[in-house]
Amino acid sequence: MHEVKLDRKIMIVSETDAKGTILYANEDFCKISGYTKEELIGKPHNVVRHPDMPKAAFKDLWETIQRGDIWKGIVKNKTKNGDYYWVNATAYPSTSPNGNKRYISIRIMPTKEEIEKAEKLYKTLD
């Protein structure tokens, strides 16, 4: 597996419904993940989940945003072709114009130190 490195100009943005189904994916998300918008829209957000990520991290993410709080963390994601990329993620709840619950996620380039800290932490989970 090859690491796809983000640069400082990249800002990955996505929006999901309450069940985690992707409703919106920006161009940077498509470019980095290797999926087209058509391939991402309507799919569960875990389509980019890397198997190295502990389930406990995503459990914490979902519990945090479902209670209305902001979640921040370093996440290892998987590309369409099996490569991987690290992101500094912020996820938060929102409401659509018609009142439906939505979740927004914004991901930027993490520092080397953030990745190293996350790797150590994730080895202790699950």
N, CA, C and O atoms as CSV, one atom per row, in Angstrom:
chain,resi,resn,atom,element,x,y,z
A,1,MET,N,N,0.836,-1.193,0.000
A,1,MET,CA,C,0.000,0.000,0.000
A,1,MET,C,C,0.873,1.245,0.000
A,1,MET,O,O,1.931,1.291,0.628
A,2,HIS,N,N,0.416,2.216,-0.697
A,2,HIS,CA,C,1.138,3.466,-0.867
A,2,HIS,C,C,0.385,4.587,-0.147
A,2,HIS,O,O,-0.843,4.649,-0.203
A,3,GLU,N,N,1.117,5.465,0.523
A,3,GLU,CA,C,0.471,6.596,1.190
A,3,GLU,C,C,0.265,7.741,0.209
A,3,GLU,O,O,1.191,8.155,-0.489
A,4,VAL,N,N,-0.957,8.243,0.168
A,4,VAL,CA,C,-1.277,9.441,-0.598
A,4,VAL,C,C,-1.188,10.599,0.386
A,4,VAL,O,O,-1.937,10.651,1.362
A,5,LYS,N,N,-0.279,11.519,0.132
A,5,LYS,CA,C,-0.088,12.636,1.061
A,5,LYS,C,C,-0.897,13.841,0.609
A,5,LYS,O,O,-0.878,14.233,-0.558
A,6,LEU,N,N,-1.600,14.409,1.562
A,6,LEU,CA,C,-2.332,15.638,1.288
A,6,LEU,C,C,-1.346,16.796,1.330
A,6,LEU,O,O,-0.282,16.693,1.940
A,7,ASP,N,N,-1.700,17.886,0.686
A,7,ASP,CA,C,-0.920,19.104,0.862
A,7,ASP,C,C,-1.816,20.146,1.526
A,7,ASP,O,O,-3.011,19.922,1.719
A,8,ARG,N,N,-1.235,21.261,1.865
A,8,ARG,CA,C,-1.962,22.284,2.632
A,8,ARG,C,C,-3.122,22.917,1.861
A,8,ARG,O,O,-3.985,23.559,2.460
A,9,LYS,N,N,-3.149,22.744,0.556
A,9,LYS,CA,C,-4.223,23.327,-0.252
A,9,LYS,C,C,-5.471,22.443,-0.272
A,9,LYS,O,O,-6.541,22.886,-0.691
A,10,ILE,N,N,-5.334,21.208,0.175
A,10,ILE,CA,C,-6.442,20.246,0.128
A,10,ILE,C,C,-7.363,20.423,1.330
A,10,ILE,O,O,-6.904,20.494,2.470
A,11,MET,N,N,-8.661,20.492,1.067
A,11,MET,CA,C,-9.670,20.479,2.117
A,11,MET,C,C,-10.781,19.550,1.660
A,11,MET,O,O,-11.557,19.878,0.763
A,12,ILE,N,N,-10.842,18.394,2.288
A,12,ILE,CA,C,-11.848,17.392,1.939
A,12,ILE,C,C,-13.118,17.699,2.720
A,12,ILE,O,O,-13.085,17.859,3.941
A,13,VAL,N,N,-14.237,17.779,2.007
A,13,VAL,CA,C,-15.518,18.078,2.657
A,13,VAL,C,C,-16.548,17.053,2.203
A,13,VAL,O,O,-16.653,16.729,1.020
A,14,SER,N,N,-17.306,16.552,3.177
A,14,SER,CA,C,-18.417,15.664,2.848
A,14,SER,C,C,-19.565,15.921,3.805
A,14,SER,O,O,-19.391,16.467,4.894
A,15,GLU,N,N,-20.741,15.510,3.364
A,15,GLU,CA,C,-21.947,15.619,4.179
A,15,GLU,C,C,-22.660,14.278,4.111
A,15,GLU,O,O,-22.780,13.679,3.043
A,16,THR,N,N,-23.139,13.808,5.277
A,16,THR,CA,C,-23.890,12.559,5.307
A,16,THR,C,C,-25.243,12.785,5.965
A,16,THR,O,O,-25.472,13.791,6.635
A,17,ASP,N,N,-26.126,11.824,5.754
A,17,ASP,CA,C,-27.391,11.849,6.486
A,17,ASP,C,C,-27.161,11.229,7.864
A,17,ASP,O,O,-26.029,10.899,8.220
A,18,ALA,N,N,-28.222,11.075,8.626
A,18,ALA,CA,C,-28.120,10.566,9.998
A,18,ALA,C,C,-27.586,9.136,10.065
A,18,ALA,O,O,-27.082,8.712,11.105
A,19,LYS,N,N,-27.692,8.394,8.968
A,19,LYS,CA,C,-27.206,7.007,8.943
A,19,LYS,C,C,-25.782,6.885,8.406
A,19,LYS,O,O,-25.231,5.785,8.365
A,20,GLY,N,N,-25.178,8.008,7.992
A,20,GLY,CA,C,-23.819,7.969,7.470
A,20,GLY,C,C,-23.727,7.791,5.971
A,20,GLY,O,O,-22.645,7.526,5.446
A,21,THR,N,N,-24.841,7.931,5.271
A,21,THR,CA,C,-24.849,7.833,3.809
A,21,THR,C,C,-24.375,9.157,3.223
A,21,THR,O,O,-24.868,10.217,3.608
A,22,ILE,N,N,-23.436,9.106,2.308
A,22,ILE,CA,C,-22.862,10.319,1.724
A,22,ILE,C,C,-23.884,11.023,0.836
A,22,ILE,O,O,-24.456,10.428,-0.077
A,23,LEU,N,N,-24.098,12.303,1.126
A,23,LEU,CA,C,-24.996,13.145,0.341
A,23,LEU,C,C,-24.224,14.139,-0.517
A,23,LEU,O,O,-24.709,14.578,-1.559
A,24,TYR,N,N,-23.017,14.491,-0.071
A,24,TYR,CA,C,-22.197,15.467,-0.781
A,24,TYR,C,C,-20.732,15.098,-0.601
A,24,TYR,O,O,-20.310,14.698,0.484
A,25,ALA,N,N,-19.967,15.236,-1.667
A,25,ALA,CA,C,-18.515,15.031,-1.636
A,25,ALA,C,C,-17.888,16.088,-2.536
A,25,ALA,O,O,-18.266,16.217,-3.700
A,26,ASN,N,N,-16.929,16.845,-2.002
A,26,ASN,CA,C,-16.308,17.870,-2.838
A,26,ASN,C,C,-15.224,17.265,-3.739
A,26,ASN,O,O,-14.889,16.086,-3.630
A,27,GLU,N,N,-14.695,18.096,-4.619
A,27,GLU,CA,C,-13.700,17.628,-5.601
A,27,GLU,C,C,-12.452,17.067,-4.931
A,27,GLU,O,O,-11.896,16.069,-5.389
A,28,ASP,N,N,-12.004,17.708,-3.836
A,28,ASP,CA,C,-10.810,17.212,-3.145
A,28,ASP,C,C,-11.036,15.807,-2.592
A,28,ASP,O,O,-10.129,14.976,-2.622
A,29,PHE,N,N,-12.243,15.538,-2.086
A,29,PHE,CA,C,-12.563,14.198,-1.584
A,29,PHE,C,C,-12.417,13.190,-2.726
A,29,PHE,O,O,-11.816,12.130,-2.552
A,30,CYS,N,N,-12.961,13.521,-3.872
A,30,CYS,CA,C,-12.879,12.627,-5.034
A,30,CYS,C,C,-11.431,12.436,-5.480
A,30,CYS,O,O,-10.996,11.315,-5.746
A,31,LYS,N,N,-10.700,13.531,-5.558
A,31,LYS,CA,C,-9.310,13.489,-6.025
A,31,LYS,C,C,-8.446,12.602,-5.126
A,31,LYS,O,O,-7.682,11.773,-5.620
A,32,ILE,N,N,-8.564,12.775,-3.816
A,32,ILE,CA,C,-7.724,12.028,-2.884
A,32,ILE,C,C,-8.174,10.571,-2.751
A,32,ILE,O,O,-7.339,9.668,-2.710
A,33,SER,N,N,-9.480,10.340,-2.684
A,33,SER,CA,C,-9.987,8.976,-2.467
A,33,SER,C,C,-9.961,8.114,-3.730
A,33,SER,O,O,-9.945,6.886,-3.651
A,34,GLY,N,N,-9.956,8.767,-4.897
A,34,GLY,CA,C,-9.968,8.014,-6.150
A,34,GLY,C,C,-11.359,7.649,-6.639
A,34,GLY,O,O,-11.504,7.014,-7.683
A,35,TYR,N,N,-12.377,8.044,-5.896
A,35,TYR,CA,C,-13.764,7.784,-6.297
A,35,TYR,C,C,-14.332,8.997,-7.031
A,35,TYR,O,O,-13.912,10.128,-6.788
A,36,THR,N,N,-15.278,8.760,-7.920
A,36,THR,CA,C,-16.014,9.860,-8.534
A,36,THR,C,C,-17.144,10.263,-7.587
A,36,THR,O,O,-17.482,9.523,-6.664
A,37,LYS,N,N,-17.718,11.432,-7.819
A,37,LYS,CA,C,-18.869,11.853,-7.008
A,37,LYS,C,C,-19.993,10.833,-7.112
A,37,LYS,O,O,-20.659,10.522,-6.125
A,38,GLU,N,N,-20.194,10.321,-8.312
A,38,GLU,CA,C,-21.261,9.344,-8.533
A,38,GLU,C,C,-21.025,8.065,-7.726
A,38,GLU,O,O,-21.975,7.432,-7.265
A,39,GLU,N,N,-19.759,7.692,-7.558
A,39,GLU,CA,C,-19.441,6.495,-6.774
A,39,GLU,C,C,-19.603,6.730,-5.273
A,39,GLU,O,O,-19.886,5.792,-4.528
A,40,LEU,N,N,-19.426,7.964,-4.828
A,40,LEU,CA,C,-19.511,8.264,-3.394
A,40,LEU,C,C,-20.929,8.575,-2.925
A,40,LEU,O,O,-21.354,8.100,-1.872
A,41,ILE,N,N,-21.663,9.372,-3.705
A,41,ILE,CA,C,-23.009,9.782,-3.296
A,41,ILE,C,C,-23.901,8.546,-3.167
A,41,ILE,O,O,-23.989,7.724,-4.080
A,42,GLY,N,N,-24.556,8.437,-2.017
A,42,GLY,CA,C,-25.440,7.305,-1.774
A,42,GLY,C,C,-24.772,6.115,-1.108
A,42,GLY,O,O,-25.443,5.158,-0.721
A,43,LYS,N,N,-23.448,6.171,-0.972
A,43,LYS,CA,C,-22.709,5.082,-0.320
A,43,LYS,C,C,-22.492,5.433,1.154
A,43,LYS,O,O,-22.501,6.607,1.524
A,44,PRO,N,N,-22.295,4.405,1.998
A,44,PRO,CA,C,-21.958,4.696,3.391
A,44,PRO,C,C,-20.564,5.329,3.464
A,44,PRO,O,O,-19.670,4.965,2.700
A,45,HIS,N,N,-20.390,6.276,4.388
A,45,HIS,CA,C,-19.100,6.965,4.493
A,45,HIS,C,C,-17.966,5.997,4.811
A,45,HIS,O,O,-16.802,6.290,4.538
A,46,ASN,N,N,-18.299,4.851,5.385
A,46,ASN,CA,C,-17.233,3.903,5.723
A,46,ASN,C,C,-16.628,3.222,4.490
A,46,ASN,O,O,-15.773,2.347,4.630
A,47,VAL,N,N,-17.057,3.609,3.297
A,47,VAL,CA,C,-16.435,3.103,2.067
A,47,VAL,C,C,-14.946,3.477,2.046
A,47,VAL,O,O,-14.146,2.792,1.409
A,48,VAL,N,N,-14.574,4.561,2.740
A,48,VAL,CA,C,-13.169,4.978,2.791
A,48,VAL,C,C,-12.490,4.584,4.109
A,48,VAL,O,O,-11.353,4.982,4.363
A,49,ARG,N,N,-13.174,3.816,4.933
A,49,ARG,CA,C,-12.588,3.414,6.225
A,49,ARG,C,C,-11.450,2.417,6.001
A,49,ARG,O,O,-11.613,1.406,5.318
A,50,HIS,N,N,-10.321,2.718,6.580
A,50,HIS,CA,C,-9.173,1.814,6.482
A,50,HIS,C,C,-9.277,0.748,7.571
A,50,HIS,O,O,-9.658,1.058,8.700
A,51,PRO,N,N,-8.942,-0.510,7.248
A,51,PRO,CA,C,-9.050,-1.578,8.251
A,51,PRO,C,C,-8.134,-1.391,9.465
A,51,PRO,O,O,-8.369,-2.002,10.507
A,52,ASP,N,N,-7.103,-0.564,9.348
A,52,ASP,CA,C,-6.225,-0.292,10.495
A,52,ASP,C,C,-6.894,0.577,11.557
A,52,ASP,O,O,-6.433,0.631,12.698
A,53,MET,N,N,-7.971,1.252,11.186
A,53,MET,CA,C,-8.636,2.149,12.140
A,53,MET,C,C,-9.446,1.335,13.150
A,53,MET,O,O,-10.255,0.492,12.764
A,54,PRO,N,N,-9.229,1.587,14.437
A,54,PRO,CA,C,-9.994,0.849,15.446
A,54,PRO,C,C,-11.467,1.243,15.452
A,54,PRO,O,O,-11.813,2.409,15.265
A,55,LYS,N,N,-12.318,0.260,15.667
A,55,LYS,CA,C,-13.760,0.525,15.734
A,55,LYS,C,C,-14.084,1.536,16.825
A,55,LYS,O,O,-15.023,2.320,16.690
A,56,ALA,N,N,-13.309,1.519,17.905
A,56,ALA,CA,C,-13.550,2.429,19.030
A,56,ALA,C,C,-13.460,3.897,18.606
A,56,ALA,O,O,-14.169,4.741,19.153
A,57,ALA,N,N,-12.599,4.206,17.642
A,57,ALA,CA,C,-12.465,5.590,17.180
A,57,ALA,C,C,-13.754,6.051,16.503
A,57,ALA,O,O,-14.210,7.172,16.729
A,58,PHE,N,N,-14.340,5.190,15.675
A,58,PHE,CA,C,-15.571,5.571,14.980
A,58,PHE,C,C,-16.778,5.539,15.905
A,58,PHE,O,O,-17.727,6.302,15.722
A,59,LYS,N,N,-16.743,4.659,16.895
A,59,LYS,CA,C,-17.804,4.640,17.906
A,59,LYS,C,C,-17.809,5.982,18.638
A,59,LYS,O,O,-18.866,6.574,18.861
A,60,ASP,N,N,-16.620,6.453,19.009
A,60,ASP,CA,C,-16.497,7.745,19.686
A,60,ASP,C,C,-16.968,8.883,18.784
A,60,ASP,O,O,-17.678,9.782,19.235
A,61,LEU,N,N,-16.575,8.845,17.512
A,61,LEU,CA,C,-17.002,9.869,16.558
A,61,LEU,C,C,-18.524,9.939,16.504
A,61,LEU,O,O,-19.103,11.012,16.669
A,62,TRP,N,N,-19.176,8.791,16.272
A,62,TRP,CA,C,-20.635,8.779,16.125
A,62,TRP,C,C,-21.347,9.194,17.400
A,62,TRP,O,O,-22.319,9.947,17.354
A,63,GLU,N,N,-20.868,8.708,18.538
A,63,GLU,CA,C,-21.502,9.097,19.801
A,63,GLU,C,C,-21.382,10.599,20.029
A,63,GLU,O,O,-22.318,11.237,20.510
A,64,THR,N,N,-20.231,11.156,19.683
A,64,THR,CA,C,-19.985,12.585,19.881
A,64,THR,C,C,-20.893,13.440,19.009
A,64,THR,O,O,-21.546,14.357,19.508
A,65,ILE,N,N,-20.944,13.151,17.709
A,65,ILE,CA,C,-21.748,14.001,16.822
A,65,ILE,C,C,-23.242,13.764,17.005
A,65,ILE,O,O,-24.041,14.677,16.795
A,66,GLN,N,N,-23.632,12.549,17.393
A,66,GLN,CA,C,-25.059,12.288,17.599
A,66,GLN,C,C,-25.605,13.014,18.826
A,66,GLN,O,O,-26.800,13.298,18.898
A,67,ARG,N,N,-24.737,13.312,19.786
A,67,ARG,CA,C,-25.218,14.080,20.939
A,67,ARG,C,C,-25.090,15.591,20.702
A,67,ARG,O,O,-25.360,16.393,21.597
A,68,GLY,N,N,-24.674,15.968,19.483
A,68,GLY,CA,C,-24.645,17.376,19.105
A,68,GLY,C,C,-23.320,18.073,19.292
A,68,GLY,O,O,-23.244,19.297,19.177
A,69,ASP,N,N,-22.270,17.320,19.579
A,69,ASP,CA,C,-20.954,17.911,19.803
A,69,ASP,C,C,-20.064,17.784,18.568
A,69,ASP,O,O,-20.386,17.067,17.621
A,70,ILE,N,N,-18.946,18.493,18.602
A,70,ILE,CA,C,-17.956,18.457,17.523
A,70,ILE,C,C,-16.908,17.401,17.860
A,70,ILE,O,O,-16.417,17.343,18.988
A,71,TRP,N,N,-16.565,16.561,16.872
A,71,TRP,CA,C,-15.529,15.543,17.047
A,71,TRP,C,C,-14.325,15.934,16.213
A,71,TRP,O,O,-14.462,16.356,15.065
A,72,LYS,N,N,-13.134,15.790,16.804
A,72,LYS,CA,C,-11.891,16.032,16.075
A,72,LYS,C,C,-10.972,14.846,16.288
A,72,LYS,O,O,-10.901,14.289,17.384
A,73,GLY,N,N,-10.270,14.466,15.238
A,73,GLY,CA,C,-9.334,13.360,15.374
A,73,GLY,C,C,-8.525,13.138,14.114
A,73,GLY,O,O,-8.803,13.713,13.062
A,74,ILE,N,N,-7.523,12.295,14.242
A,74,ILE,CA,C,-6.669,11.924,13.116
A,74,ILE,C,C,-7.158,10.567,12.616
A,74,ILE,O,O,-7.281,9.616,13.387
A,75,VAL,N,N,-7.433,10.493,11.324
A,75,VAL,CA,C,-8.049,9.296,10.751
A,75,VAL,C,C,-7.233,8.804,9.555
A,75,VAL,O,O,-6.777,9.590,8.725
A,76,LYS,N,N,-7.065,7.487,9.494
A,76,LYS,CA,C,-6.444,6.847,8.334
A,76,LYS,C,C,-7.572,6.331,7.450
A,76,LYS,O,O,-8.390,5.520,7.884
A,77,ASN,N,N,-7.609,6.800,6.223
A,77,ASN,CA,C,-8.636,6.393,5.264
A,77,ASN,C,C,-8.022,5.575,4.141
A,77,ASN,O,O,-6.810,5.586,3.926
A,78,LYS,N,N,-8.884,4.869,3.436
A,78,LYS,CA,C,-8.478,3.992,2.334
A,78,LYS,C,C,-8.977,4.583,1.017
A,78,LYS,O,O,-10.107,5.062,0.934
A,79,THR,N,N,-8.129,4.546,-0.008
A,79,THR,CA,C,-8.538,5.000,-1.333
A,79,THR,C,C,-9.213,3.855,-2.089
A,79,THR,O,O,-9.207,2.707,-1.646
A,80,LYS,N,N,-9.784,4.192,-3.220
A,80,LYS,CA,C,-10.457,3.193,-4.053
A,80,LYS,C,C,-9.512,2.068,-4.462
A,80,LYS,O,O,-9.918,0.908,-4.528
A,81,ASN,N,N,-8.256,2.407,-4.735
A,81,ASN,CA,C,-7.313,1.380,-5.204
A,81,ASN,C,C,-6.550,0.695,-4.067
A,81,ASN,O,O,-5.635,-0.088,-4.321
A,82,GLY,N,N,-6.924,0.987,-2.807
A,82,GLY,CA,C,-6.292,0.313,-1.681
A,82,GLY,C,C,-5.156,1.069,-1.020
A,82,GLY,O,O,-4.634,0.624,0.002
A,83,ASP,N,N,-4.760,2.214,-1.586
A,83,ASP,CA,C,-3.765,3.050,-0.926
A,83,ASP,C,C,-4.410,3.691,0.304
A,83,ASP,O,O,-5.584,3.448,0.585
A,84,TYR,N,N,-3.663,4.495,1.026
A,84,TYR,CA,C,-4.226,5.123,2.215
A,84,TYR,C,C,-3.790,6.578,2.323
A,84,TYR,O,O,-2.813,7.002,1.705
A,85,TYR,N,N,-4.535,7.328,3.121
A,85,TYR,CA,C,-4.199,8.721,3.395
A,85,TYR,C,C,-4.663,9.081,4.795
A,85,TYR,O,O,-5.707,8.623,5.261
A,86,TRP,N,N,-3.867,9.910,5.456
A,86,TRP,CA,C,-4.183,10.391,6.795
A,86,TRP,C,C,-4.826,11.764,6.703
A,86,TRP,O,O,-4.452,12.585,5.865
A,87,VAL,N,N,-5.799,12.003,7.575
A,87,VAL,CA,C,-6.456,13.311,7.624
A,87,VAL,C,C,-6.626,13.771,9.066
A,87,VAL,O,O,-6.752,12.963,9.987
A,88,ASN,N,N,-6.625,15.072,9.234
A,88,ASN,CA,C,-7.011,15.706,10.490
A,88,ASN,C,C,-8.476,16.065,10.279
A,88,ASN,O,O,-8.798,16.990,9.532
A,89,ALA,N,N,-9.358,15.327,10.943
A,89,ALA,CA,C,-10.795,15.434,10.668
A,89,ALA,C,C,-11.538,16.193,11.759
A,89,ALA,O,O,-11.239,16.075,12.947
A,90,THR,N,N,-12.506,16.967,11.319
A,90,THR,CA,C,-13.475,17.601,12.212
A,90,THR,C,C,-14.848,17.225,11.680
A,90,THR,O,O,-15.140,17.430,10.502
A,91,ALA,N,N,-15.689,16.675,12.545
A,91,ALA,CA,C,-17.051,16.295,12.151
A,91,ALA,C,C,-18.021,16.948,13.122
A,91,ALA,O,O,-17.769,17.016,14.325
A,92,TYR,N,N,-19.128,17.425,12.583
A,92,TYR,CA,C,-20.103,18.099,13.441
A,92,TYR,C,C,-21.508,17.932,12.884
A,92,TYR,O,O,-21.689,17.717,11.686
A,93,PRO,N,N,-22.509,18.034,13.767
A,93,PRO,CA,C,-23.898,17.903,13.330
A,93,PRO,C,C,-24.404,19.187,12.690
A,93,PRO,O,O,-23.923,20.282,12.982
A,94,SER,N,N,-25.379,19.025,11.817
A,94,SER,CA,C,-26.028,20.146,11.144
A,94,SER,C,C,-27.472,19.733,10.874
A,94,SER,O,O,-27.864,18.594,11.126
A,95,THR,N,N,-28.237,20.660,10.368
A,95,THR,CA,C,-29.621,20.368,10.009
A,95,THR,C,C,-29.864,20.870,8.598
A,95,THR,O,O,-29.484,21.990,8.257
A,96,SER,N,N,-30.495,20.044,7.778
A,96,SER,CA,C,-30.810,20.447,6.408
A,96,SER,C,C,-31.940,21.470,6.442
A,96,SER,O,O,-32.606,21.613,7.467
A,97,PRO,N,N,-32.170,22.191,5.331
A,97,PRO,CA,C,-33.261,23.173,5.296
A,97,PRO,C,C,-34.632,22.575,5.632
A,97,PRO,O,O,-35.507,23.280,6.134
A,98,ASN,N,N,-34.819,21.280,5.358
A,98,ASN,CA,C,-36.116,20.659,5.667
A,98,ASN,C,C,-36.140,20.005,7.051
A,98,ASN,O,O,-37.080,19.285,7.388
A,99,GLY,N,N,-35.090,20.265,7.855
A,99,GLY,CA,C,-35.087,19.808,9.238
A,99,GLY,C,C,-34.456,18.459,9.504
A,99,GLY,O,O,-34.451,17.994,10.644
A,100,ASN,N,N,-33.919,17.817,8.469
A,100,ASN,CA,C,-33.286,16.509,8.663
A,100,ASN,C,C,-31.886,16.659,9.249
A,100,ASN,O,O,-31.170,17.613,8.946
A,101,LYS,N,N,-31.510,15.705,10.089
A,101,LYS,CA,C,-30.187,15.706,10.697
A,101,LYS,C,C,-29.142,15.365,9.640
A,101,LYS,O,O,-29.319,14.444,8.842
A,102,ARG,N,N,-28.061,16.120,9.650
A,102,ARG,CA,C,-26.947,15.917,8.731
A,102,ARG,C,C,-25.652,15.988,9.522
A,102,ARG,O,O,-25.608,16.555,10.613
A,103,TYR,N,N,-24.601,15.408,8.961
A,103,TYR,CA,C,-23.282,15.506,9.568
A,103,TYR,C,C,-22.298,15.991,8.511
A,103,TYR,O,O,-22.265,15.484,7.390
A,104,ILE,N,N,-21.505,16.978,8.888
A,104,ILE,CA,C,-20.508,17.558,8.001
A,104,ILE,C,C,-19.137,17.112,8.496
A,104,ILE,O,O,-18.882,17.088,9.700
A,105,SER,N,N,-18.264,16.762,7.569
A,105,SER,CA,C,-16.893,16.413,7.922
A,105,SER,C,C,-15.942,17.204,7.038
A,105,SER,O,O,-16.076,17.237,5.815
A,106,ILE,N,N,-14.979,17.839,7.691
A,106,ILE,CA,C,-13.949,18.609,6.992
A,106,ILE,C,C,-12.610,17.998,7.368
A,106,ILE,O,O,-12.298,17.844,8.549
A,107,ARG,N,N,-11.818,17.650,6.356
A,107,ARG,CA,C,-10.539,17.001,6.604
A,107,ARG,C,C,-9.409,17.762,5.924
A,107,ARG,O,O,-9.502,18.154,4.761
A,108,ILE,N,N,-8.335,17.960,6.694
A,108,ILE,CA,C,-7.150,18.647,6.182
A,108,ILE,C,C,-5.919,17.787,6.461
A,108,ILE,O,O,-6.002,16.718,7.067
A,109,MET,N,N,-4.784,18.288,6.002
A,109,MET,CA,C,-3.526,17.573,6.167
A,109,MET,C,C,-3.102,17.565,7.638
A,109,MET,O,O,-3.021,18.624,8.261
A,110,PRO,N,N,-2.832,16.385,8.198
A,110,PRO,CA,C,-2.320,16.332,9.566
A,110,PRO,C,C,-0.806,16.534,9.580
A,110,PRO,O,O,-0.143,16.397,8.552
A,111,THR,N,N,-0.273,16.859,10.747
A,111,THR,CA,C,1.183,16.945,10.877
A,111,THR,C,C,1.747,15.540,11.074
A,111,THR,O,O,1.019,14.610,11.421
A,112,LYS,N,N,3.023,15.402,10.853
A,112,LYS,CA,C,3.698,14.119,11.074
A,112,LYS,C,C,3.536,13.692,12.534
A,112,LYS,O,O,3.317,12.516,12.824
A,113,GLU,N,N,3.644,14.653,13.443
A,113,GLU,CA,C,3.517,14.371,14.876
A,113,GLU,C,C,2.111,13.874,15.211
A,113,GLU,O,O,1.954,12.957,16.018
A,114,GLU,N,N,1.094,14.469,14.602
A,114,GLU,CA,C,-0.287,14.032,14.844
A,114,GLU,C,C,-0.493,12.590,14.379
A,114,GLU,O,O,-1.160,11.803,15.050
A,115,ILE,N,N,0.078,12.256,13.237
A,115,ILE,CA,C,-0.040,10.889,12.716
A,115,ILE,C,C,0.656,9.905,13.652
A,115,ILE,O,O,0.099,8.858,13.983
A,116,GLU,N,N,1.865,10.240,14.073
A,116,GLU,CA,C,2.614,9.349,14.968
A,116,GLU,C,C,1.864,9.125,16.279
A,116,GLU,O,O,1.803,8.001,16.777
A,117,LYS,N,N,1.300,10.184,16.834
A,117,LYS,CA,C,0.539,10.082,18.086
A,117,LYS,C,C,-0.699,9.200,17.888
A,117,LYS,O,O,-1.021,8.369,18.738
A,118,ALA,N,N,-1.386,9.390,16.761
A,118,ALA,CA,C,-2.588,8.601,16.467
A,118,ALA,C,C,-2.235,7.126,16.294
A,118,ALA,O,O,-2.939,6.255,16.806
A,119,GLU,N,N,-1.154,6.843,15.580
A,119,GLU,CA,C,-0.748,5.447,15.371
A,119,GLU,C,C,-0.482,4.750,16.707
A,119,GLU,O,O,-0.879,3.600,16.898
A,120,LYS,N,N,0.180,5.437,17.617
A,120,LYS,CA,C,0.459,4.858,18.942
A,120,LYS,C,C,-0.834,4.614,19.703
A,120,LYS,O,O,-1.018,3.553,20.299
A,121,LEU,N,N,-1.723,5.589,19.684
A,121,LEU,CA,C,-2.997,5.461,20.391
A,121,LEU,C,C,-3.821,4.310,19.820
A,121,LEU,O,O,-4.362,3.500,20.572
A,122,TYR,N,N,-3.918,4.236,18.500
A,122,TYR,CA,C,-4.773,3.237,17.862
A,122,TYR,C,C,-4.286,1.813,18.124
A,122,TYR,O,O,-5.083,0.875,18.119
A,123,LYS,N,N,-2.987,1.648,18.350
A,123,LYS,CA,C,-2.463,0.316,18.674
A,123,LYS,C,C,-2.953,-0.159,20.038
A,123,LYS,O,O,-2.967,-1.359,20.310
A,124,THR,N,N,-3.355,0.779,20.895
A,124,THR,CA,C,-3.836,0.411,22.234
A,124,THR,C,C,-5.340,0.161,22.255
A,124,THR,O,O,-5.866,-0.340,23.249
A,125,LEU,N,N,-6.039,0.500,21.175
A,125,LEU,CA,C,-7.491,0.331,21.104
A,125,LEU,C,C,-7.857,-0.969,20.400
A,125,LEU,O,O,-7.034,-1.585,19.724
A,126,ASP,N,N,-9.109,-1.368,20.577
A,126,ASP,CA,C,-9.647,-2.614,19.985
A,126,ASP,C,C,-8.827,-3.768,20.485
A,126,ASP,O,O,-9.090,-4.915,20.125
